Amino acid sequence: MEPFRHDIHGNPSGSHAASRRAKNALEDARDLIASLINAHPGEVVFTGGGSEADNLAIKGRAFSGGRRGAIVTSPTEHDAVLESAGFCGSFGCRITFAKVGADGLVDPAEVASHVTGGTAVVSIMLGNNETGVRAPLEETASAVKAAGPEAVVHTDAVQAYVSERVDVEALGVDLLSLAAHKFGGPKGVGLLYVRSETTLAPVVHGGGQELGRRSGTHNVAGIVGMAAAMAALEADRTSFRPRIEAERDAFEAMLAELAPDVVVTGAGVPRMVQTSHVRIPGVRNEMLLVRLDQAGLAASAASACQSGAATVSHVLEAMGMTPSVARECLRFSFGWSTAAGDGARAARMVAREAGALR
Amino acid sequence: MRALVAMSGGVDSSVAAALMIEQGWEVMGVTMKLWQGPQGEAPTAGCCTVADAEDARRVAARLDIPYYVWDYTEEFMSGVVGGFIDDYLTGRTPNPCVECNRTVKFSRLLAHAEALDYDVVVTGHYARITSDGGRYRLWRGIDSAKDQSYVLSMLGQDQLSRLRFPVGDLTKDQTRRIAGRLGLRTADKPDSQDICFVGQGDYRDFLAGQGVVPVQGPIIHRDGRLLGVHHGITNFTIGQRRGLGVAVGEPLYVTGIDPDSGVVTVGDRSDLGVHEVTVENLSWVDRPAAGPVLVQYRAHGQAVAAEVSVDGRTAVARFAEPQPAVARGQTLALYRDDEVVGGGIIADTA
């Protein structure tokens, strides 16, 4: 990204030499990214992050062609999808929620059963950012296409991409959101994969960049950084995945030994390898977070509301947890900085600090 | 020695945190999230809003202390809001800040602080705690215009031993000057006057929003005349003069609210005098005090002479002079000079 802070400072939308250098760098990044997700370069739309990509997918489809298209989604989606859908709903778009089991999974056939001729988009996230549950996305996309060949499938892959391979053909999706900061890239930049022939109303109007789908001067440095992070991730994934999985599994095994009543969310279903979402009965998550923070272990209690207080998670609520149960849940994340043995070490800290509160 | 400072985002708790740091304590700041709207949205008007939490966060960052926001909405709902609504429905005038102190701030928060190995909880209240041979004493704040000892009158020895009110020894001006000197963004922030969950609206709008259905009833003068019809006893409080909806050519005041019959009784100013009150839920800062004391029956009011006789957790306080506008549901705080002796809730007036 460094050269783009000073040398290559041109606006890629211009036509002089400085602009061309920036534009070339931008398009090189696009080519690289497209190849990494098995898409055509023209199918990559750069955005200001994952939330914006979700907004474009949902609102772009619902309002494309001047209509008020219907939206099918799940109650465990990220707020960027849910709030966008809600916004569309306030304009008359019909919003339907698929059922989610206590394990956090959607049923592909049940999702498909909601598809009608008026459905503009079906949005099911690849991996849940709170619980780590990995959706049966391929089966869901197939079921949806079988129910309505014109139906468009979107997936928010923001959380999943760091550990799950994204091949848009293999997944069978038409729209896919990514955010650079989730895989080691800079914050404030992301992308929406848009399959050719998929019509979208833009959310950001203006000079017509990104083939009219997202106007505005590009964050060249950010996009170059995102491409570099994606390339590094792909090169690393075959070793990253098993290493992280081993630490996560060691964490859960040690925790089960030291605190047998701890419940791991989604223990029996497919999960992303970097997440461990647990419930510690009898311990309020806010209190444990402070103790862990002071002991040097960072964890999170689902999402934070605007004021910073841990709210009762809509994801856990959709899975049937009561607020008092949800308040006993914490999420632990594993990543590049996780060293060998950290999983077991973290489990011992959690057991000790939780023990002090029980 | 570790101190947990309850930071509302106002200048008083900001300076309280700063003073504890100056005194060498290891300080952590916490904002208690007490209320949210029906869709979980944070309040944007009144006290304890999202903006207030941001102010507290920025002050904590400036003071270089850890800072968290904790969710007490459930406790607040059951401990404060439920009672608030019930009180109005039964013709009482609640003081939710007192109930919040009783059931949330100085019970749950204190317990959580202890669970996290914090020695004291600190707030920005204008009141003073002194210790005298192992016994704790509670006093009005130095700044009599800002004194908040009334809403702290339910505190006892166990709590006081684990509380600190650093700004109680200061005037409001001094507090603001300290905040200015420290460069805290809250130095010039205006004080919040509103009930945190009512915001800028009126408590009547809040009750309506909570589904309270007003029931009509008669407005009757003390002399027996039927003067008109009211639209719900929750619209009235003892001593109220405005909004009665009836006029007889002289000022009228609410002298009685009967939840069973729905009758609101009005009279002239001389009819407002209350001679004695029965107090329930009585607690003492240290030990029971019977005999002559000073009592304060409103948050913003003078303490007046009374004679108190105690019977377990109830008491009868007989005013030396009849007092106007004494409302059931309000707290009666007992003082000896500027020292808080105890407090309870007014159950009956006569």
Interface residues (C-beta under 8 A of the other chain):
Chain A: R284 E286 M287 L289 V290 R291 D293 Q294 A304 C305 Q306 S307 G308 A309 A310 T311 P323 R327 A356 L357
Chain B: M28 T31 K33 Q36 G40 A42 V50 A53 E54 R57 P66 Y68 V69 W70 D71 E74 H112 A115 L116
